[in-house]
């Protein structure tokens, strides 16, 4: 019968699907054109950190959180006349930044 009947099959990370989700959800941020080896590794690392992350719906919610943040979307003026900060895909998938976004640090 089922080969995986006793083991819970772990969802496979699909970095391209996550990048596509980012590009679709956040057209106002710099779009990801190339899925580099480094990006694949970081996406997979975030995916493997928690079972919660192993679901494209989690990523859709994550990017929705980003889109709801005026700071991350570059809608707040920068300090001392500097250009506003705008999150990039690479910034979002860095471990420390990822946790901050997930924990709602940028959503007032």
Buried (B, 14 or more C-beta within 10 A) or exposed (E): EEEEEEEEEEEEBBBEEBBBBBBEBBEEBBEBEEBEEEBBEBBBBBBEEEEEBBEBEBBBBBBEBBBEBEBBBBEEEEEEEEEEBBBBBBBBBEEEBBEBBBEEEBEE
